[in-house]
Amino acid sequence: MAYSHAYSVLGVKTLSDGQRLVKLRNPWGKETYHGTWSDYSDDWTTTVLDEADHAIADDGIFFMRLEDYHEQVETTYVNMDTTGWSMASFLMLGDQTAKDGDFRECGSSCRRHRLTLESEVAQQVWITAHTWD
């Protein structure tokens, strides 16, 4: 992944073996991620490509393990309403449930945490990810 760069999160896929993958798009339209489940990875088989509905192409769309996403992405922005391009994000201080972080915004007093979105109504949710500097 390119550092200090934004990516679009296109979705999350849970494979039949339970492994969770995040589908991302580089707006440059180039493949810059070379880790596990990248288009360069030997993990892809014809069966898994079909299951993930993915095609190997230098189109900027790639997958990564959810665990790798948590390690490599600094900030995740969630935008539930593109009308007027409002943005929702959060920074939680003093969260005792997550791993210590070292973030530009607040140093080691911040924590990494997982975000779960649940809704009882169908809606589009736009998510972007920003990598560490």
The first five atom37 places (N, CA, C, CB, O) and aatype in JSON, in Angstrom:
{
  "aatype": [12, 0, 18, 15, 8, 0, 18, 15, 19, 10, 7, 19, 11, 16, 10, 15, 3, 7, 5, 1, 10, 19, 11, 10, 1, 2, 14, 17, 7, 11, 6, 16, 18, 8, 7, 16, 17, 15, 3, 18, 15, 3, 3, 17, 16, 16, 16, 19, 10, 3, 6, 0, 3, 8, 0, 9, 0, 3, 3, 7, 9, 13, 13, 12, 1, 10, 6, 3, 18, 8, 6, 5, 19, 6, 16, 16, 18, 19, 2, 12, 3, 16, 16, 7, 17, 15, 12, 0, 15, 13, 10, 12, 10, 7, 3, 5, 16, 0, 11, 3, 7, 3, 13, 1, 6, 4, 7, 15, 15, 4, 1, 1, 8, 1, 10, 16, 10, 6, 15, 6, 19, 0, 5, 5, 19, 17, 9, 16, 0, 8, 16, 17, 3],
  "atom_mask": [
    [1, 1, 1, 1, 1],
    [1, 1, 1, 1, 1],
    [1, 1, 1, 1, 1],
    [1, 1, 1, 1, 1],
    [1, 1, 1, 1, 1],
    [1, 1, 1, 1, 1],
    [1, 1, 1, 1, 1],
    [1, 1, 1, 1, 1],
    [1, 1, 1, 1, 1],
    [1, 1, 1, 1, 1],
    [1, 1, 1, 0, 1],
    [1, 1, 1, 1, 1],
    [1, 1, 1, 1, 1],
    [1, 1, 1, 1, 1],
    [1, 1, 1, 1, 1],
    [1, 1, 1, 1, 1],
    [1, 1, 1, 1, 1],
    [1, 1, 1, 0, 1],
    [1, 1, 1, 1, 1],
    [1, 1, 1, 1, 1],
    [1, 1, 1, 1, 1],
    [1, 1, 1, 1, 1],
    [1, 1, 1, 1, 1],
    [1, 1, 1, 1, 1],
    [1, 1, 1, 1, 1],
    [1, 1, 1, 1, 1],
    [1, 1, 1, 1, 1],
    [1, 1, 1, 1, 1],
    [1, 1, 1, 0, 1],
    [1, 1, 1, 1, 1],
    [1, 1, 1, 1, 1],
    [1, 1, 1, 1, 1],
    [1, 1, 1, 1, 1],
    [1, 1, 1, 1, 1],
    [1, 1, 1, 0, 1],
    [1, 1, 1, 1, 1],
    [1, 1, 1, 1, 1],
    [1, 1, 1, 1, 1],
    [1, 1, 1, 1, 1],
    [1, 1, 1, 1, 1],
    [1, 1, 1, 1, 1],
    [1, 1, 1, 1, 1],
    [1, 1, 1, 1, 1],
    [1, 1, 1, 1, 1],
    [1, 1, 1, 1, 1],
    [1, 1, 1, 1, 1],
    [1, 1, 1, 1, 1],
    [1, 1, 1, 1, 1],
    [1, 1, 1, 1, 1],
    [1, 1, 1, 1, 1],
    [1, 1, 1, 1, 1],
    [1, 1, 1, 1, 1],
    [1, 1, 1, 1, 1],
    [1, 1, 1, 1, 1],
    [1, 1, 1, 1, 1],
    [1, 1, 1, 1, 1],
    [1, 1, 1, 1, 1],
    [1, 1, 1, 1, 1],
    [1, 1, 1, 1, 1],
    [1, 1, 1, 0, 1],
    [1, 1, 1, 1, 1],
    [1, 1, 1, 1, 1],
    [1, 1, 1, 1, 1],
    [1, 1, 1, 1, 1],
    [1, 1, 1, 1, 1],
    [1, 1, 1, 1, 1],
    [1, 1, 1, 1, 1],
    [1, 1, 1, 1, 1],
    [1, 1, 1, 1, 1],
    [1, 1, 1, 1, 1],
    [1, 1, 1, 1, 1],
    [1, 1, 1, 1, 1],
    [1, 1, 1, 1, 1],
    [1, 1, 1, 1, 1],
    [1, 1, 1, 1, 1],
    [1, 1, 1, 1, 1],
    [1, 1, 1, 1, 1],
    [1, 1, 1, 1, 1],
    [1, 1, 1, 1, 1],
    [1, 1, 1, 1, 1],
    [1, 1, 1, 1, 1],
    [1, 1, 1, 1, 1],
    [1, 1, 1, 1, 1],
    [1, 1, 1, 0, 1],
    [1, 1, 1, 1, 1],
    [1, 1, 1, 1, 1],
    [1, 1, 1, 1, 1],
    [1, 1, 1, 1, 1],
    [1, 1, 1, 1, 1],
    [1, 1, 1, 1, 1],
    [1, 1, 1, 1, 1],
    [1, 1, 1, 1, 1],
    [1, 1, 1, 1, 1],
    [1, 1, 1, 0, 1],
    [1, 1, 1, 1, 1],
    [1, 1, 1, 1, 1],
    [1, 1, 1, 1, 1],
    [1, 1, 1, 1, 1],
    [1, 1, 1, 1, 1],
    [1, 1, 1, 1, 1],
    [1, 1, 1, 0, 1],
    [1, 1, 1, 1, 1],
    [1, 1, 1, 1, 1],
    [1, 1, 1, 1, 1],
    [1, 1, 1, 1, 1],
    [1, 1, 1, 1, 1],
    [1, 1, 1, 0, 1],
    [1, 1, 1, 1, 1],
    [1, 1, 1, 1, 1],
    [1, 1, 1, 1, 1],
    [1, 1, 1, 1, 1],
    [1, 1, 1, 1, 1],
    [1, 1, 1, 1, 1],
    [1, 1, 1, 1, 1],
    [1, 1, 1, 1, 1],
    [1, 1, 1, 1, 1],
    [1, 1, 1, 1, 1],
    [1, 1, 1, 1, 1],
    [1, 1, 1, 1, 1],
    [1, 1, 1, 1, 1],
    [1, 1, 1, 1, 1],
    [1, 1, 1, 1, 1],
    [1, 1, 1, 1, 1],
    [1, 1, 1, 1, 1],
    [1, 1, 1, 1, 1],
    [1, 1, 1, 1, 1],
    [1, 1, 1, 1, 1],
    [1, 1, 1, 1, 1],
    [1, 1, 1, 1, 1],
    [1, 1, 1, 1, 1],
    [1, 1, 1, 1, 1],
    [1, 1, 1, 1, 1],
    [1, 1, 1, 1, 1]
  ],
  "atom_positions": [
    [[0.84, -1.18, 0.0], [0.0, 0.0, 0.0], [0.88, 1.24, 0.0], [-0.95, 0.0, 1.21], [1.99, 1.24, 0.55]],
    [[0.4, 2.27, -0.6], [1.12, 3.53, -0.58], [0.87, 4.21, 0.76], [0.68, 4.45, -1.75], [-0.25, 4.19, 1.26]],
    [[1.88, 4.8, 1.34], [1.74, 5.44, 2.64], [1.21, 6.85, 2.48], [3.06, 5.46, 3.37], [1.47, 7.52, 1.48]],
    [[0.46, 7.3, 3.48], [-0.19, 8.6, 3.49], [-1.06, 8.76, 2.25], [0.86, 9.73, 3.57], [-0.97, 9.75, 1.53]],
    [[-1.9, 7.75, 2.01], [-2.73, 7.68, 0.81], [-4.1, 7.16, 1.22], [-2.07, 6.76, -0.28], [-4.21, 6.39, 2.17]],
    [[-5.13, 7.57, 0.54], [-6.49, 7.12, 0.83], [-6.93, 6.04, -0.15], [-7.46, 8.31, 0.78], [-6.56, 6.06, -1.32]],
    [[-7.71, 5.1, 0.34], [-8.28, 4.02, -0.45], [-9.78, 3.98, -0.19], [-7.61, 2.65, -0.11], [-10.24, 4.38, 0.88]],
    [[-10.56, 3.49, -1.15], [-11.98, 3.25, -0.93], [-12.16, 1.82, -0.46], [-12.8, 3.52, -2.23], [-11.56, 0.9, -1.02]],
    [[-12.97, 1.63, 0.56], [-13.33, 0.29, 1.02], [-14.58, -0.11, 0.25], [-13.55, 0.24, 2.59], [-15.63, 0.52, 0.39]],
    [[-14.46, -1.16, -0.56], [-15.58, -1.59, -1.4], [-16.45, -2.64, -0.72], [-15.05, -2.14, -2.7], [-17.59, -2.85, -1.12]],
    [[-15.91, -3.3, 0.29], [-16.7, -4.31, 0.97], [-15.84, -5.24, 1.79], [0.0, 0.0, 0.0], [-14.62, -5.11, 1.84]],
    [[-16.5, -6.18, 2.44], [-15.83, -7.22, 3.22], [-16.41, -8.55, 2.77], [-16.02, -6.99, 4.77], [-17.62, -8.68, 2.58]],
    [[-15.56, -9.54, 2.61], [-15.99, -10.86, 2.17], [-15.5, -11.9, 3.17], [-15.46, -11.19, 0.73], [-14.32, -11.93, 3.5]],
    [[-16.4, -12.75, 3.65], [-16.02, -13.88, 4.48], [-16.0, -15.12, 3.6], [-17.0, -14.06, 5.71], [-17.03, -15.51, 3.04]],
    [[-14.83, -15.72, 3.48], [-14.69, -16.91, 2.64], [-15.29, -18.12, 3.34], [-13.21, -17.16, 2.31], [-15.54, -18.08, 4.55]],
    [[-15.52, -19.19, 2.61], [-16.12, -20.39, 3.17], [-15.27, -21.01, 4.27], [-16.35, -21.42, 2.08], [-15.79, -21.75, 5.11]],
    [[-13.96, -20.71, 4.29], [-13.1, -21.23, 5.37], [-13.09, -20.31, 6.59], [-11.66, -21.4, 4.85], [-12.36, -20.57, 7.56]],
    [[-13.9, -19.23, 6.57], [-14.0, -18.31, 7.7], [-13.08, -17.11, 7.63], [0.0, 0.0, 0.0], [-13.22, -16.18, 8.42]],
    [[-12.14, -17.11, 6.71], [-11.2, -15.99, 6.58], [-11.95, -14.75, 6.07], [-10.03, -16.36, 5.62], [-12.73, -14.83, 5.13]],
    [[-11.69, -13.59, 6.71], [-12.36, -12.36, 6.34], [-11.39, -11.47, 5.56], [-12.9, -11.62, 7.58], [-10.27, -11.21, 5.99]],
    [[-11.86, -11.0, 4.41], [-11.05, -10.16, 3.53], [-11.75, -8.82, 3.33], [-10.81, -10.86, 2.17], [-12.97, -8.75, 3.27]],
    [[-10.94, -7.76, 3.23], [-11.45, -6.43, 2.93], [-11.14, -6.15, 1.47], [-10.82, -5.33, 3.89], [-10.01, -6.34, 1.02]],
    [[-12.14, -5.7, 0.72], [-11.97, -5.36, -0.68], [-11.74, -3.85, -0.76], [-13.21, -5.79, -1.55], [-12.57, -3.07, -0.31]],
    [[-10.61, -3.45, -1.35], [-10.22, -2.04, -1.42], [-9.98, -1.62, -2.86], [-8.96, -1.78, -0.58], [-9.77, -2.46, -3.74]],
    [[-10.03, -0.32, -3.07], [-9.69, 0.24, -4.39], [-8.75, 1.4, -4.21], [-10.97, 0.68, -5.16], [-9.0, 2.32, -3.43]],
    [[-7.65, 1.36, -4.95], [-6.72, 2.47, -5.02], [-7.25, 3.42, -6.09], [-5.24, 1.98, -5.34], [-7.37, 3.02, -7.25]],
    [[-7.56, 4.67, -5.75], [-8.11, 5.59, -6.76], [-7.13, 5.9, -7.89], [-8.52, 6.88, -6.1], [-7.54, 6.42, -8.92]],
    [[-5.86, 5.58, -7.7], [-4.9, 5.72, -8.79], [-5.13, 4.67, -9.88], [-3.47, 5.61, -8.26], [-4.61, 4.8, -10.99]],
    [[-5.91, 3.63, -9.56], [-6.16, 2.56, -10.53], [-4.97, 1.64, -10.71], [0.0, 0.0, 0.0], [-4.89, 0.93, -11.71]],
    [[-4.04, 1.65, -9.77], [-2.83, 0.81, -9.84], [-2.78, -0.1, -8.63], [-1.54, 1.69, -9.93], [-3.24, 0.25, -7.55]],
    [[-2.2, -1.27, -8.83], [-1.98, -2.2, -7.72], [-0.72, -1.79, -6.97], [-1.88, -3.68, -8.22], [0.38, -1.83, -7.53]],
    [[-0.88, -1.4, -5.71], [0.29, -1.01, -4.91], [0.44, -1.91, -3.68], [0.16, 0.45, -4.47], [1.43, -1.79, -2.96]],
    [[-0.51, -2.79, -3.45], [-0.44, -3.71, -2.32], [0.07, -5.05, -2.82], [-1.83, -3.87, -1.63], [-0.43, -5.57, -3.82]],
    [[1.06, -5.61, -2.14], [1.66, -6.87, -2.58], [1.63, -7.93, -1.5], [3.09, -6.63, -3.03], [2.39, -8.9, -1.58]],
    [[0.79, -7.77, -0.48], [0.73, -8.72, 0.63], [-0.2, -9.89, 0.35], [0.0, 0.0, 0.0], [-0.59, -10.14, -0.79]],
    [[-0.53, -10.61, 1.43], [-1.43, -11.75, 1.35], [-2.77, -11.31, 0.76], [-1.63, -12.38, 2.74], [-3.33, -10.29, 1.18]],
    [[-3.28, -12.05, -0.19], [-4.53, -11.83, -0.9], [-4.48, -10.66, -1.87], [-5.63, -11.61, 0.09], [-5.52, -10.26, -2.4]],
    [[-3.3, -10.09, -2.12], [-3.19, -9.11, -3.2], [-3.33, -9.85, -4.52], [-1.82, -8.31, -3.13], [-3.33, -11.09, -4.54]],
    [[-3.44, -9.13, -5.6], [-3.51, -9.78, -6.91], [-2.22, -10.54, -7.23], [-3.8, -8.75, -8.0], [-2.2, -11.36, -8.15]],
    [[-1.16, -10.27, -6.51], [0.13, -10.92, -6.72], [0.3, -12.17, -5.86], [1.26, -9.95, -6.45], [1.31, -12.87, -5.96]],
    [[-0.69, -12.45, -4.99], [-0.6, -13.53, -4.02], [-0.89, -14.89, -4.65], [-1.57, -13.28, -2.88], [-1.71, -15.01, -5.55]],
    [[-0.2, -15.91, -4.15], [-0.45, -17.29, -4.59], [-1.67, -17.89, -3.9], [0.78, -18.16, -4.31], [-2.04, -19.03, -4.18]],
    [[-2.32, -17.14, -2.99], [-3.48, -17.65, -2.27], [-4.71, -17.82, -3.17], [-3.82, -16.71, -1.12], [-5.59, -18.63, -2.87]],
    [[-4.76, -17.08, -4.26], [-5.92, -17.14, -5.13], [-5.95, -18.43, -5.93], [-5.93, -15.94, -6.08], [-4.97, -18.81, -6.57]],
    [[-7.08, -19.1, -5.89], [-7.36, -20.24, -6.76], [-8.6, -19.88, -7.57], [-7.57, -21.59, -5.93], [-9.27, -18.9, -7.26]],
    [[-8.89, -20.64, -8.58], [-10.08, -20.38, -9.39], [-11.33, -20.41, -8.52], [-10.2, -21.41, -10.53], [-12.22, -19.58, -8.68]],
    [[-11.38, -21.36, -7.59], [-12.54, -21.49, -6.7], [-12.7, -20.26, -5.81], [-12.41, -22.74, -5.83], [-13.8, -19.74, -5.66]],
    [[-11.59, -19.79, -5.22], [-11.65, -18.64, -4.32], [-11.93, -17.36, -5.11], [-10.33, -18.5, -3.53], [-12.64, -16.48, -4.62]],
    [[-11.39, -17.24, -6.31], [-11.7, -16.08, -7.16], [-13.2, -16.0, -7.42], [-10.92, -16.16, -8.5], [-13.79, -14.92, -7.36]],
    [[-13.81, -17.15, -7.72], [-15.26, -17.18, -7.95], [-16.02, -16.84, -6.67], [-15.7, -18.57, -8.46], [-16.98, -16.07, -6.7]],
    [[-15.59, -17.41, -5.53], [-16.26, -17.17, -4.26], [-16.21, -15.68, -3.88], [-15.62, -18.02, -3.16], [-17.19, -15.14, -3.36]],
    [[-15.08, -15.03, -4.12], [-14.92, -13.62, -3.79], [-15.41, -12.69, -4.89], [-13.46, -13.32, -3.5], [-15.44, -11.47, -4.72]],
    [[-15.81, -13.25, -6.02], [-16.23, -12.48, -7.19], [-15.15, -11.46, -7.55], [-17.59, -11.76, -6.91], [-15.4, -10.26, -7.63]],
    [[-13.93, -11.98, -7.76], [-12.77, -11.13, -8.02], [-12.06, -11.58, -9.29], [-11.79, -11.16, -6.82], [-12.03, -12.77, -9.61]],
    [[-11.51, -10.63, -10.01], [-10.7, -10.92, -11.2], [-9.32, -10.31, -10.98], [-11.37, -10.35, -12.5], [-9.2, -9.17, -10.53]],
    [[-8.28, -11.06, -11.3], [-6.92, -10.56, -11.2], [-6.69, -9.59, -12.37], [-5.87, -11.74, -11.22], [-6.72, -9.99, -13.53]],
    [[-6.47, -8.33, -12.05], [-6.25, -7.3, -13.07], [-5.56, -6.11, -12.41], [-7.6, -6.87, -13.76], [-5.78, -5.85, -11.23]],
    [[-4.76, -5.4, -13.15], [-4.09, -4.2, -12.62], [-5.06, -3.03, -12.72], [-2.75, -3.9, -13.39], [-4.87, -2.1, -13.51]],
    [[-6.12, -3.1, -11.89], [-7.2, -2.12, -11.94], [-7.35, -1.32, -10.65], [-8.5, -2.81, -12.26], [-8.26, -0.5, -10.53]],
    [[-6.46, -1.55, -9.69], [-6.52, -0.84, -8.43], [-7.42, -1.5, -7.39], [0.0, 0.0, 0.0], [-7.48, -1.05, -6.25]],
    [[-8.13, -2.57, -7.77], [-9.01, -3.28, -6.83], [-8.27, -4.5, -6.31], [-10.35, -3.7, -7.51], [-7.74, -5.3, -7.08]],
    [[-8.24, -4.63, -4.98], [-7.51, -5.74, -4.37], [-8.14, -6.1, -3.03], [-6.02, -5.38, -4.18], [-8.96, -5.35, -2.5]],
    [[-7.76, -7.25, -2.51], [-8.22, -7.7, -1.2], [-7.03, -7.77, -0.25], [-8.91, -9.09, -1.31], [-5.89, -7.9, -0.67]],
    [[-7.32, -7.68, 1.04], [-6.32, -7.94, 2.07], [-7.05, -8.56, 3.27], [-5.55, -6.61, 2.48], [-8.24, -8.35, 3.46]],
    [[-6.3, -9.31, 4.07], [-6.87, -9.9, 5.28], [-7.34, -8.79, 6.21], [-5.84, -10.83, 5.99], [-6.71, -7.74, 6.27]],
    [[-8.42, -9.01, 6.91], [-8.93, -8.02, 7.86], [-7.86, -7.67, 8.9], [-10.19, -8.55, 8.55], [-7.75, -6.51, 9.3]],
    [[-7.09, -8.66, 9.33], [-6.02, -8.41, 10.31], [-4.96, -7.47, 9.74], [-5.37, -9.73, 10.74], [-4.45, -6.62, 10.46]],
    [[-4.62, -7.62, 8.45], [-3.65, -6.74, 7.81], [-4.21, -5.33, 7.66], [-3.25, -7.3, 6.43], [-3.48, -4.34, 7.8]],
    [[-5.51, -5.24, 7.37], [-6.16, -3.93, 7.29], [-6.0, -3.2, 8.62], [-7.67, -4.08, 6.93], [-5.63, -2.02, 8.65]],
    [[-6.27, -3.88, 9.73], [-6.15, -3.26, 11.05], [-4.72, -2.8, 11.33], [-6.59, -4.24, 12.14], [-4.52, -1.78, 12.0]],
    [[-3.73, -3.53, 10.84], [-2.33, -3.16, 11.07], [-1.86, -2.02, 10.18], [-1.44, -4.36, 10.86], [-1.04, -1.21, 10.61]],
    [[-2.37, -1.93, 8.96], [-1.82, -1.0, 7.98], [-2.61, 0.28, 7.79], [-1.7, -1.69, 6.68], [-2.1, 1.24, 7.22]],
    [[-3.85, 0.32, 8.26], [-4.69, 1.5, 8.04], [-4.72, 2.33, 9.31], [-6.12, 1.09, 7.61], [-5.01, 1.82, 10.4]],
    [[-4.43, 3.59, 9.17], [-4.39, 4.51, 10.31], [-5.78, 4.98, 10.7], [-3.52, 5.71, 9.98], [-6.12, 4.97, 11.89]],
    [[-6.58, 5.39, 9.73], [-7.88, 5.99, 10.01], [-8.9, 5.44, 9.03], [-7.81, 7.53, 9.91], [-8.61, 5.29, 7.84]],
    [[-10.08, 5.13, 9.52], [-11.18, 4.72, 8.67], [-12.28, 5.76, 8.81], [-11.7, 3.28, 9.05], [-12.72, 6.06, 9.92]],
    [[-12.72, 6.3, 7.7], [-13.79, 7.29, 7.69], [-15.06, 6.62, 7.18], [-13.41, 8.51, 6.8], [-15.02, 5.85, 6.22]],
    [[-16.17, 6.91, 7.82], [-17.45, 6.36, 7.42], [-18.36, 7.53, 7.05], [-18.08, 5.49, 8.57], [-18.5, 8.48, 7.81]],
    [[-18.97, 7.45, 5.89], [-19.88, 8.48, 5.42], [-21.19, 7.8, 5.02], [-19.26, 9.29, 4.23], [-21.23, 7.09, 4.02]],
    [[-22.23, 8.03, 5.79], [-23.49, 7.36, 5.52], [-24.41, 8.16, 4.61], [-24.2, 7.07, 6.82], [-25.44, 7.64, 4.16]],
    [[-24.08, 9.39, 4.33], [-24.93, 10.23, 3.49], [-24.05, 11.11, 2.62], [-25.9, 11.1, 4.36], [-23.38, 12.01, 3.12]],
    [[-24.05, 10.84, 1.33], [-23.21, 11.63, 0.44], [-23.88, 12.94, 0.03], [-22.87, 10.83, -0.79], [-23.26, 13.76, -0.65]],
    [[-25.12, 13.16, 0.44], [-25.78, 14.43, 0.16], [-25.01, 15.53, 0.89], [-27.29, 14.41, 0.6], [-24.95, 15.53, 2.12]],
    [[-24.43, 16.43, 0.16], [-23.63, 17.49, 0.77], [-22.28, 17.01, 1.27], [0.0, 0.0, 0.0], [-21.53, 17.78, 1.87]],
    [[-21.97, 15.74, 1.02], [-20.68, 15.15, 1.39], [-20.31, 15.39, 2.85], [-19.6, 15.7, 0.51], [-19.19, 15.79, 3.16]],
    [[-21.26, 15.13, 3.75], [-20.94, 15.18, 5.17], [-20.06, 13.99, 5.52], [-22.24, 15.2, 6.04], [-20.03, 13.0, 4.78]],
    [[-19.35, 14.09, 6.62], [-18.45, 13.01, 6.99], [-18.61, 12.71, 8.48], [-16.98, 13.37, 6.66], [-18.78, 13.63, 9.28]],
    [[-18.55, 11.45, 8.83], [-18.57, 11.05, 10.23], [-17.3, 10.26, 10.51], [-19.85, 10.2, 10.57], [-16.96, 9.35, 9.75]],
    [[-16.62, 10.6, 11.55], [-15.46, 9.83, 11.99], [-15.36, 10.0, 13.49], [-14.14, 10.29, 11.27], [-16.06, 10.83, 14.07]],
    [[-14.5, 9.22, 14.11], [-14.4, 9.35, 15.55], [-12.97, 9.08, 16.01], [-15.38, 8.41, 16.25], [-12.2, 8.41, 15.32]],
    [[-12.64, 9.59, 17.15], [-11.37, 9.36, 17.82], [-11.71, 9.11, 19.27], [-10.35, 10.57, 17.64], [-12.22, 10.01, 19.95]],
    [[-11.44, 7.91, 19.76], [-11.84, 7.55, 21.11], [-10.61, 7.54, 22.02], [-12.56, 6.18, 21.13], [-9.67, 6.78, 21.79]],
    [[-10.64, 8.36, 23.05], [-9.56, 8.39, 24.02], [-9.95, 7.56, 25.24], [-9.23, 9.84, 24.43], [-11.13, 7.53, 25.61]],
    [[-8.99, 6.91, 25.86], [-9.24, 6.16, 27.08], [-9.98, 4.85, 26.87], [0.0, 0.0, 0.0], [-10.52, 4.31, 27.83]],
    [[-10.03, 4.33, 25.66], [-10.68, 3.05, 25.39], [-9.82, 1.92, 25.94], [-10.94, 2.86, 23.86], [-8.71, 1.71, 25.45]],
    [[-10.29, 1.21, 26.94], [-9.5, 0.16, 27.58], [-9.7, -1.2, 26.89], [-9.88, 0.05, 29.05], [-9.13, -2.2, 27.34]],
    [[-10.49, -1.26, 25.83], [-10.8, -2.54, 25.2], [-9.92, -2.83, 24.0], [-12.24, -2.58, 24.78], [-10.03, -3.91, 23.41]],
    [[-9.05, -1.92, 23.63], [-8.3, -2.09, 22.4], [-6.81, -1.95, 22.65], [-8.76, -1.08, 21.34], [-6.38, -1.63, 23.76]],
    [[-6.03, -2.18, 21.62], [-4.58, -2.16, 21.66], [-4.04, -0.72, 21.66], [-4.01, -2.94, 20.46], [-4.6, 0.15, 20.98]],
    [[-2.97, -0.47, 22.42], [-2.34, 0.85, 22.41], [-1.94, 1.24, 21.0], [-1.12, 0.88, 23.33], [-1.54, 0.39, 20.2]],
    [[-2.06, 2.5, 20.7], [-1.68, 3.0, 19.39], [-0.6, 4.05, 19.51], [0.0, 0.0, 0.0], [-0.15, 4.37, 20.61]],
    [[-0.19, 4.57, 18.39], [0.75, 5.68, 18.34], [0.32, 6.51, 17.15], [2.28, 5.2, 18.23], [0.83, 6.35, 16.04]],
    [[-0.63, 7.39, 17.39], [-1.27, 8.11, 16.31], [-0.85, 9.57, 16.3], [-2.77, 8.0, 16.43], [-0.56, 10.16, 17.34]],
    [[-0.82, 10.13, 15.12], [-0.47, 11.52, 14.93], [-1.34, 12.43, 15.78], [-0.61, 11.9, 13.46], [-0.86, 13.41, 16.35]],
    [[-2.63, 12.11, 15.88], [-3.58, 12.97, 16.56], [-3.36, 13.04, 18.07], [-4.97, 12.52, 16.28], [-3.59, 14.08, 18.68]],
    [[-2.91, 11.93, 18.68], [-2.85, 11.92, 20.15], [-1.76, 11.03, 20.73], [-4.17, 11.48, 20.69], [-1.77, 10.77, 21.93]],
    [[-0.82, 10.56, 19.92], [0.28, 9.76, 20.44], [-0.19, 8.45, 21.05], [0.0, 0.0, 0.0], [-1.16, 7.86, 20.57]],
    [[0.48, 8.0, 22.1], [0.18, 6.68, 22.67], [-1.07, 6.67, 23.54], [1.35, 6.2, 23.48], [-1.47, 5.61, 24.01]],
    [[-1.71, 7.85, 23.77], [-2.92, 7.85, 24.57], [-4.14, 7.35, 23.78], [-3.19, 9.26, 25.09], [-5.2, 7.12, 24.36]],
    [[-3.99, 7.18, 22.47], [-5.07, 6.64, 21.65], [-5.0, 5.12, 21.63], [-5.0, 7.2, 20.2], [-3.97, 4.53, 21.97]],
    [[-6.08, 4.51, 21.24], [-6.16, 3.06, 21.13], [-6.68, 2.68, 19.75], [-7.06, 2.47, 22.23], [-7.45, 3.43, 19.14]],
    [[-6.26, 1.52, 19.28], [-6.87, 0.94, 18.08], [-8.15, 0.27, 18.52], [-5.9, -0.08, 17.36], [-8.19, -0.35, 19.59]],
    [[-9.19, 0.38, 17.74], [-10.43, -0.31, 18.06], [-11.12, -0.72, 16.77], [-11.36, 0.58, 18.92], [-10.83, -0.21, 15.69]],
    [[-12.02, -1.65, 16.91], [-12.75, -2.17, 15.77], [-14.11, -1.49, 15.7], [-12.91, -3.73, 15.86], [-14.73, -1.22, 16.73]],
    [[-14.56, -1.22, 14.51], [-15.83, -0.55, 14.29], [-16.79, -1.55, 13.65], [-15.66, 0.72, 13.41], [-16.47, -2.13, 12.61]],
    [[-17.94, -1.74, 14.24], [-18.97, -2.6, 13.69], [-20.19, -1.74, 13.38], [-19.34, -3.77, 14.67], [-20.71, -1.06, 14.25]],
    [[-20.62, -1.78, 12.13], [-21.8, -1.03, 11.72], [-22.97, -1.99, 11.58], [-21.55, -0.26, 10.38], [-22.86, -2.99, 10.87]],
    [[-24.07, -1.69, 12.24], [-25.28, -2.49, 12.13], [-26.45, -1.55, 11.88], [-25.5, -3.36, 13.41], [-26.5, -0.45, 12.44]],
    [[-27.38, -1.98, 11.06], [-28.55, -1.16, 10.77], [-29.72, -2.07, 10.47], [-28.28, -0.2, 9.59], [-29.55, -3.14, 9.88]],
    [[-30.9, -1.66, 10.87], [-32.1, -2.43, 10.57], [-32.73, -1.98, 9.27], [-33.11, -2.3, 11.7], [-33.74, -2.55, 8.84]],
    [[-32.16, -0.95, 8.62], [-32.67, -0.49, 7.33], [-31.56, -0.61, 6.29], [-33.17, 0.98, 7.43], [-30.38, -0.45, 6.61]],
    [[-31.95, -0.89, 5.07], [-30.99, -0.97, 3.97], [-30.51, 0.43, 3.64], [-31.61, -1.65, 2.72], [-31.32, 1.35, 3.53]],
    [[-29.21, 0.61, 3.48], [-28.66, 1.91, 3.14], [-27.27, 1.73, 2.54], [-28.61, 2.83, 4.39], [-26.63, 0.7, 2.74]],
    [[-26.83, 2.73, 1.83], [-25.46, 2.73, 1.33], [-24.58, 3.38, 2.38], [-25.35, 3.47, -0.03], [-24.95, 4.4, 2.97]],
    [[-23.42, 2.79, 2.61], [-22.44, 3.35, 3.54], [-21.13, 3.46, 2.78], [-22.29, 2.47, 4.84], [-20.67, 2.48, 2.21]],
    [[-20.54, 4.63, 2.77], [-19.28, 4.88, 2.08], [-18.16, 4.87, 3.11], [-19.31, 6.23, 1.28], [-18.22, 5.61, 4.09]],
    [[-17.14, 4.03, 2.88], [-16.04, 3.9, 3.84], [-14.73, 4.11, 3.09], [-16.06, 2.51, 4.54], [-14.52, 3.55, 2.02]],
    [[-13.85, 4.93, 3.66], [-12.51, 5.12, 3.11], [-11.5, 4.79, 4.18], [-12.31, 6.56, 2.58], [-11.79, 4.85, 5.37]],
    [[-10.31, 4.45, 3.75], [-9.24, 4.11, 4.68], [-8.02, 4.95, 4.37], [-8.9, 2.6, 4.6], [-7.73, 5.21, 3.2]],
    [[-7.31, 5.39, 5.4], [-6.1, 6.17, 5.23], [-4.94, 5.43, 5.88], [-6.26, 7.59, 5.84], [-5.06, 4.98, 7.02]],
    [[-3.84, 5.29, 5.16], [-2.71, 4.52, 5.67], [-1.81, 5.35, 6.57], [-1.91, 3.96, 4.52], [-1.89, 6.58, 6.57]],
    [[-0.96, 4.68, 7.32], [0.02, 5.34, 8.18], [1.0, 6.14, 7.34], [0.79, 4.31, 9.04], [1.29, 5.78, 6.21]],
    [[1.49, 7.22, 7.88], [2.56, 7.98, 7.22], [3.84, 7.22, 7.28], [2.73, 9.37, 7.85], [4.87, 7.69, 6.78]]
  ]
}
